[in-house]
Amino acid sequence: VQLQASGGGSVQSGGSLRLSCTGSQRLSAFNAMNWYRQAPGTQRTLVATITPYGHTNYADSVKGRFTISSDNAKNTIYLQMNNLKPEDTAVYYCNVEEALINSVLDHWGQGTQVTVSS
């Protein structure tokens, strides 16, 4: 599967952005759909997860501010980010997990930059 992320940009603290990630095939066929982020000099970390059943999970740092959702008809997942803070500045990556017989294969989008200024 190929993933195309978009929607990043530069906003001031307290602003909002919505990221989109469109897949070349049905994303609901995968185990889970995720958004990760990576700030300069840090490891990539999980931000939010949604399963094909609609169950969601969030990192503590974004709970109450970010919302992950999916549109199966469009093969797209979204990350609505509200009340953005400078510490949310990072490259955001979408990811889907493909279940193999004894392991999981990760598929990644190309990343989209989010910059939040104070």
Secondary structure, DSSP 8 states (H G I E B T S, - for coil): --EEEE--EEEETT--EEEEEEESS-GGGSSEEEEEEE-TTS--EEEEEE-TT--EEE-GGGTTTEEEEEEGGGTEEEEEE-S--GGG-EEEEEEEEEE-SSSEEEEE---EEEEEE-
